[in-house]
Amino acid sequence: MFYESEKARRENDDKRFKQLLYGLLFGVLFSVTLYIIVLWAW
């Protein structure tokens, strides 16, 4: 039972980590795109 919960927790952490990573990647891409648009608009 303990092993199962450990396994589930690790998988959950992996999922959360991937979400965080994708969120960060999206944020960076969004910022860069916004920056380019602002520079181009000037």
mmCIF file of the N, C-alpha and C atoms, coordinates in Angstrom:
data_MODEL
# 
_entry.id   MODEL 
# 
loop_
_atom_site.group_PDB 
_atom_site.id 
_atom_site.type_symbol 
_atom_site.label_atom_id 
_atom_site.label_alt_id 
_atom_site.label_comp_id 
_atom_site.label_asym_id 
_atom_site.label_entity_id 
_atom_site.label_seq_id 
_atom_site.pdbx_PDB_ins_code 
_atom_site.Cartn_x 
_atom_site.Cartn_y 
_atom_site.Cartn_z 
_atom_site.occupancy 
_atom_site.B_iso_or_equiv 
_atom_site.pdbx_formal_charge 
_atom_site.auth_seq_id 
_atom_site.auth_comp_id 
_atom_site.auth_asym_id 
_atom_site.auth_atom_id 
_atom_site.pdbx_PDB_model_num 
ATOM 1   N N  . MET A 1 1  ? 0.829 -1.200 0.000   1.00 0.00 ? 1  MET A N  1 
ATOM 2   C CA . MET A 1 1  ? 0.000 0.000  0.000   1.00 0.00 ? 1  MET A CA 1 
ATOM 3   C C  . MET A 1 1  ? 0.873 1.263  0.000   1.00 0.00 ? 1  MET A C  1 
ATOM 4   N N  . PHE A 1 2  ? 1.882 1.254  0.852   1.00 0.00 ? 2  PHE A N  1 
ATOM 5   C CA . PHE A 1 2  ? 2.787 2.404  0.918   1.00 0.00 ? 2  PHE A CA 1 
ATOM 6   C C  . PHE A 1 2  ? 3.506 2.592  -0.425  1.00 0.00 ? 2  PHE A C  1 
ATOM 7   N N  . TYR A 1 3  ? 3.933 1.466  -0.991  1.00 0.00 ? 3  TYR A N  1 
ATOM 8   C CA . TYR A 1 3  ? 4.642 1.509  -2.274  1.00 0.00 ? 3  TYR A CA 1 
ATOM 9   C C  . TYR A 1 3  ? 3.741 2.081  -3.371  1.00 0.00 ? 3  TYR A C  1 
ATOM 10  N N  . GLU A 1 4  ? 2.484 1.655  -3.353  1.00 0.00 ? 4  GLU A N  1 
ATOM 11  C CA . GLU A 1 4  ? 1.530 2.127  -4.362  1.00 0.00 ? 4  GLU A CA 1 
ATOM 12  C C  . GLU A 1 4  ? 1.333 3.638  -4.269  1.00 0.00 ? 4  GLU A C  1 
ATOM 13  N N  . SER A 1 5  ? 1.178 4.129  -3.034  1.00 0.00 ? 5  SER A N  1 
ATOM 14  C CA . SER A 1 5  ? 0.966 5.565  -2.850  1.00 0.00 ? 5  SER A CA 1 
ATOM 15  C C  . SER A 1 5  ? 2.221 6.344  -3.264  1.00 0.00 ? 5  SER A C  1 
ATOM 16  N N  . GLU A 1 6  ? 3.380 5.786  -2.971  1.00 0.00 ? 6  GLU A N  1 
ATOM 17  C CA . GLU A 1 6  ? 4.643 6.416  -3.379  1.00 0.00 ? 6  GLU A CA 1 
ATOM 18  C C  . GLU A 1 6  ? 4.699 6.525  -4.897  1.00 0.00 ? 6  GLU A C  1 
ATOM 19  N N  . LYS A 1 7  ? 4.324 5.432  -5.555  1.00 0.00 ? 7  LYS A N  1 
ATOM 20  C CA . LYS A 1 7  ? 4.343 5.380  -7.017  1.00 0.00 ? 7  LYS A CA 1 
ATOM 21  C C  . LYS A 1 7  ? 3.379 6.416  -7.604  1.00 0.00 ? 7  LYS A C  1 
ATOM 22  N N  . ALA A 1 8  ? 2.184 6.470  -7.030  1.00 0.00 ? 8  ALA A N  1 
ATOM 23  C CA . ALA A 1 8  ? 1.173 7.417  -7.503  1.00 0.00 ? 8  ALA A CA 1 
ATOM 24  C C  . ALA A 1 8  ? 1.654 8.854  -7.293  1.00 0.00 ? 8  ALA A C  1 
ATOM 25  N N  . ARG A 1 9  ? 2.287 9.087  -6.141  1.00 0.00 ? 9  ARG A N  1 
ATOM 26  C CA . ARG A 1 9  ? 2.782 10.431 -5.840  1.00 0.00 ? 9  ARG A CA 1 
ATOM 27  C C  . ARG A 1 9  ? 3.868 10.833 -6.836  1.00 0.00 ? 9  ARG A C  1 
ATOM 28  N N  . ARG A 1 10 ? 4.742 9.898  -7.153  1.00 0.00 ? 10 ARG A N  1 
ATOM 29  C CA . ARG A 1 10 ? 5.828 10.185 -8.094  1.00 0.00 ? 10 ARG A CA 1 
ATOM 30  C C  . ARG A 1 10 ? 5.261 10.494 -9.476  1.00 0.00 ? 10 ARG A C  1 
ATOM 31  N N  . GLU A 1 11 ? 4.277 9.729  -9.895  1.00 0.00 ? 11 GLU A N  1 
ATOM 32  C CA . GLU A 1 11 ? 3.649 9.964  -11.198 1.00 0.00 ? 11 GLU A CA 1 
ATOM 33  C C  . GLU A 1 11 ? 2.953 11.314 -11.213 1.00 0.00 ? 11 GLU A C  1 
ATOM 34  N N  . ASN A 1 12 ? 2.330 11.659 -10.099 1.00 0.00 ? 12 ASN A N  1 
ATOM 35  C CA . ASN A 1 12 ? 1.657 12.946 -9.967  1.00 0.00 ? 12 ASN A CA 1 
ATOM 36  C C  . ASN A 1 12 ? 2.663 14.083 -10.066 1.00 0.00 ? 12 ASN A C  1 
ATOM 37  N N  . ASP A 1 13 ? 3.782 13.925 -9.382  1.00 0.00 ? 13 ASP A N  1 
ATOM 38  C CA . ASP A 1 13 ? 4.834 14.936 -9.417  1.00 0.00 ? 13 ASP A CA 1 
ATOM 39  C C  . ASP A 1 13 ? 5.359 15.101 -10.839 1.00 0.00 ? 13 ASP A C  1 
ATOM 40  N N  . ASP A 1 14 ? 5.496 13.998 -11.548 1.00 0.00 ? 14 ASP A N  1 
ATOM 41  C CA . ASP A 1 14 ? 5.973 14.028 -12.925 1.00 0.00 ? 14 ASP A CA 1 
ATOM 42  C C  . ASP A 1 14 ? 5.003 14.818 -13.794 1.00 0.00 ? 14 ASP A C  1 
ATOM 43  N N  . LYS A 1 15 ? 3.704 14.572 -13.572 1.00 0.00 ? 15 LYS A N  1 
ATOM 44  C CA . LYS A 1 15 ? 2.674 15.261 -14.332 1.00 0.00 ? 15 LYS A CA 1 
ATOM 45  C C  . LYS A 1 15 ? 2.727 16.758 -14.043 1.00 0.00 ? 15 LYS A C  1 
ATOM 46  N N  . ARG A 1 16 ? 2.858 17.083 -12.753 1.00 0.00 ? 16 ARG A N  1 
ATOM 47  C CA . ARG A 1 16 ? 2.905 18.485 -12.340 1.00 0.00 ? 16 ARG A CA 1 
ATOM 48  C C  . ARG A 1 16 ? 4.152 19.152 -12.911 1.00 0.00 ? 16 ARG A C  1 
ATOM 49  N N  . PHE A 1 17 ? 5.255 18.417 -12.900 1.00 0.00 ? 17 PHE A N  1 
ATOM 50  C CA . PHE A 1 17 ? 6.519 18.944 -13.416 1.00 0.00 ? 17 PHE A CA 1 
ATOM 51  C C  . PHE A 1 17 ? 6.398 19.249 -14.905 1.00 0.00 ? 17 PHE A C  1 
ATOM 52  N N  . LYS A 1 18 ? 5.769 18.339 -15.637 1.00 0.00 ? 18 LYS A N  1 
ATOM 53  C CA . LYS A 1 18 ? 5.579 18.542 -17.073 1.00 0.00 ? 18 LYS A CA 1 
ATOM 54  C C  . LYS A 1 18 ? 4.675 19.741 -17.329 1.00 0.00 ? 18 LYS A C  1 
ATOM 55  N N  . GLN A 1 19 ? 3.621 19.880 -16.513 1.00 0.00 ? 19 GLN A N  1 
ATOM 56  C CA . GLN A 1 19 ? 2.711 21.016 -16.646 1.00 0.00 ? 19 GLN A CA 1 
ATOM 57  C C  . GLN A 1 19 ? 3.470 22.312 -16.420 1.00 0.00 ? 19 GLN A C  1 
ATOM 58  N N  . LEU A 1 20 ? 4.306 22.320 -15.389 1.00 0.00 ? 20 LEU A N  1 
ATOM 59  C CA . LEU A 1 20 ? 5.100 23.499 -15.044 1.00 0.00 ? 20 LEU A CA 1 
ATOM 60  C C  . LEU A 1 20 ? 6.047 23.832 -16.191 1.00 0.00 ? 20 LEU A C  1 
ATOM 61  N N  . LEU A 1 21 ? 6.681 22.797 -16.740 1.00 0.00 ? 21 LEU A N  1 
ATOM 62  C CA . LEU A 1 21 ? 7.640 22.978 -17.821 1.00 0.00 ? 21 LEU A CA 1 
ATOM 63  C C  . LEU A 1 21 ? 6.950 23.556 -19.056 1.00 0.00 ? 21 LEU A C  1 
ATOM 64  N N  . TYR A 1 22 ? 5.792 22.989 -19.418 1.00 0.00 ? 22 TYR A N  1 
ATOM 65  C CA . TYR A 1 22 ? 5.053 23.477 -20.579 1.00 0.00 ? 22 TYR A CA 1 
ATOM 66  C C  . TYR A 1 22 ? 4.555 24.893 -20.349 1.00 0.00 ? 22 TYR A C  1 
ATOM 67  N N  . GLY A 1 23 ? 4.140 25.174 -19.100 1.00 0.00 ? 23 GLY A N  1 
ATOM 68  C CA . GLY A 1 23 ? 3.672 26.512 -18.755 1.00 0.00 ? 23 GLY A CA 1 
ATOM 69  C C  . GLY A 1 23 ? 4.785 27.530 -18.922 1.00 0.00 ? 23 GLY A C  1 
ATOM 70  N N  . LEU A 1 24 ? 5.975 27.159 -18.461 1.00 0.00 ? 24 LEU A N  1 
ATOM 71  C CA . LEU A 1 24 ? 7.141 28.034 -18.559 1.00 0.00 ? 24 LEU A CA 1 
ATOM 72  C C  . LEU A 1 24 ? 7.494 28.264 -20.029 1.00 0.00 ? 24 LEU A C  1 
ATOM 73  N N  . LEU A 1 25 ? 7.491 27.190 -20.799 1.00 0.00 ? 25 LEU A N  1 
ATOM 74  C CA . LEU A 1 25 ? 7.825 27.266 -22.218 1.00 0.00 ? 25 LEU A CA 1 
ATOM 75  C C  . LEU A 1 25 ? 6.839 28.172 -22.948 1.00 0.00 ? 25 LEU A C  1 
ATOM 76  N N  . PHE A 1 26 ? 5.550 27.996 -22.645 1.00 0.00 ? 26 PHE A N  1 
ATOM 77  C CA . PHE A 1 26 ? 4.501 28.807 -23.262 1.00 0.00 ? 26 PHE A CA 1 
ATOM 78  C C  . PHE A 1 26 ? 4.662 30.270 -22.874 1.00 0.00 ? 26 PHE A C  1 
ATOM 79  N N  . GLY A 1 27 ? 4.986 30.501 -21.602 1.00 0.00 ? 27 GLY A N  1 
ATOM 80  C CA . GLY A 1 27 ? 5.182 31.863 -21.116 1.00 0.00 ? 27 GLY A CA 1 
ATOM 81  C C  . GLY A 1 27 ? 6.323 32.556 -21.848 1.00 0.00 ? 27 GLY A C  1 
ATOM 82  N N  . VAL A 1 28 ? 7.424 31.840 -22.025 1.00 0.00 ? 28 VAL A N  1 
ATOM 83  C CA . VAL A 1 28 ? 8.591 32.400 -22.707 1.00 0.00 ? 28 VAL A CA 1 
ATOM 84  C C  . VAL A 1 28 ? 8.256 32.696 -24.170 1.00 0.00 ? 28 VAL A C  1 
ATOM 85  N N  . LEU A 1 29 ? 7.606 31.754 -24.824 1.00 0.00 ? 29 LEU A N  1 
ATOM 86  C CA . LEU A 1 29 ? 7.226 31.946 -26.227 1.00 0.00 ? 29 LEU A CA 1 
ATOM 87  C C  . LEU A 1 29 ? 6.288 33.134 -26.377 1.00 0.00 ? 29 LEU A C  1 
ATOM 88  N N  . PHE A 1 30 ? 5.331 33.235 -25.447 1.00 0.00 ? 30 PHE A N  1 
ATOM 89  C CA . PHE A 1 30 ? 4.363 34.330 -25.465 1.00 0.00 ? 30 PHE A CA 1 
ATOM 90  C C  . PHE A 1 30 ? 5.072 35.670 -25.291 1.00 0.00 ? 30 PHE A C  1 
ATOM 91  N N  . SER A 1 31 ? 6.006 35.729 -24.345 1.00 0.00 ? 31 SER A N  1 
ATOM 92  C CA . SER A 1 31 ? 6.751 36.964 -24.077 1.00 0.00 ? 31 SER A CA 1 
ATOM 93  C C  . SER A 1 31 ? 7.568 37.378 -25.296 1.00 0.00 ? 31 SER A C  1 
ATOM 94  N N  . VAL A 1 32 ? 8.244 36.410 -25.906 1.00 0.00 ? 32 VAL A N  1 
ATOM 95  C CA . VAL A 1 32 ? 9.073 36.697 -27.079 1.00 0.00 ? 32 VAL A CA 1 
ATOM 96  C C  . VAL A 1 32 ? 8.207 37.196 -28.234 1.00 0.00 ? 32 VAL A C  1 
ATOM 97  N N  . THR A 1 33 ? 7.066 36.546 -28.446 1.00 0.00 ? 33 THR A N  1 
ATOM 98  C CA . THR A 1 33 ? 6.155 36.946 -29.518 1.00 0.00 ? 33 THR A CA 1 
ATOM 99  C C  . THR A 1 33 ? 5.641 38.357 -29.283 1.00 0.00 ? 33 THR A C  1 
ATOM 100 N N  . LEU A 1 34 ? 5.257 38.644 -28.042 1.00 0.00 ? 34 LEU A N  1 
ATOM 101 C CA . LEU A 1 34 ? 4.767 39.971 -27.673 1.00 0.00 ? 34 LEU A CA 1 
ATOM 102 C C  . LEU A 1 34 ? 5.856 41.016 -27.914 1.00 0.00 ? 34 LEU A C  1 
ATOM 103 N N  . TYR A 1 35 ? 7.078 40.696 -27.518 1.00 0.00 ? 35 TYR A N  1 
ATOM 104 C CA . TYR A 1 35 ? 8.228 41.591 -27.679 1.00 0.00 ? 35 TYR A CA 1 
ATOM 105 C C  . TYR A 1 35 ? 8.465 41.901 -29.156 1.00 0.00 ? 35 TYR A C  1 
ATOM 106 N N  . ILE A 1 36 ? 8.400 40.873 -30.000 1.00 0.00 ? 36 ILE A N  1 
ATOM 107 C CA . ILE A 1 36 ? 8.613 41.045 -31.440 1.00 0.00 ? 36 ILE A CA 1 
ATOM 108 C C  . ILE A 1 36 ? 7.514 41.913 -32.040 1.00 0.00 ? 36 ILE A C  1 
ATOM 109 N N  . ILE A 1 37 ? 6.273 41.679 -31.608 1.00 0.00 ? 37 ILE A N  1 
ATOM 110 C CA . ILE A 1 37 ? 5.140 42.463 -32.114 1.00 0.00 ? 37 ILE A CA 1 
ATOM 111 C C  . ILE A 1 37 ? 5.297 43.931 -31.725 1.00 0.00 ? 37 ILE A C  1 
ATOM 112 N N  . VAL A 1 38 ? 5.693 44.171 -30.474 1.00 0.00 ? 38 VAL A N  1 
ATOM 113 C CA . VAL A 1 38 ? 5.883 45.550 -30.000 1.00 0.00 ? 38 VAL A CA 1 
ATOM 114 C C  . VAL A 1 38 ? 7.008 46.229 -30.775 1.00 0.00 ? 38 VAL A C  1 
ATOM 115 N N  . LEU A 1 39 ? 8.116 45.519 -30.988 1.00 0.00 ? 39 LEU A N  1 
ATOM 116 C CA . LEU A 1 39 ? 9.245 46.075 -31.737 1.00 0.00 ? 39 LEU A CA 1 
ATOM 117 C C  . LEU A 1 39 ? 8.839 46.370 -33.177 1.00 0.00 ? 39 LEU A C  1 
ATOM 118 N N  . TRP A 1 40 ? 8.062 45.455 -33.770 1.00 0.00 ? 40 TRP A N  1 
ATOM 119 C CA . TRP A 1 40 ? 7.637 45.599 -35.161 1.00 0.00 ? 40 TRP A CA 1 
ATOM 120 C C  . TRP A 1 40 ? 6.639 46.743 -35.305 1.00 0.00 ? 40 TRP A C  1 
ATOM 121 N N  . ALA A 1 41 ? 5.797 46.930 -34.273 1.00 0.00 ? 41 ALA A N  1 
ATOM 122 C CA . ALA A 1 41 ? 4.783 47.984 -34.300 1.00 0.00 ? 41 ALA A CA 1 
ATOM 123 C C  . ALA A 1 41 ? 5.431 49.368 -34.251 1.00 0.00 ? 41 ALA A C  1 
ATOM 124 N N  . TRP A 1 42 ? 6.558 49.477 -33.547 1.00 0.00 ? 42 TRP A N  1 
ATOM 125 C CA . TRP A 1 42 ? 7.224 50.776 -33.492 1.00 0.00 ? 42 TRP A CA 1 
ATOM 126 C C  . TRP A 1 42 ? 7.762 51.082 -34.867 1.00 0.00 ? 42 TRP A C  1 
# 
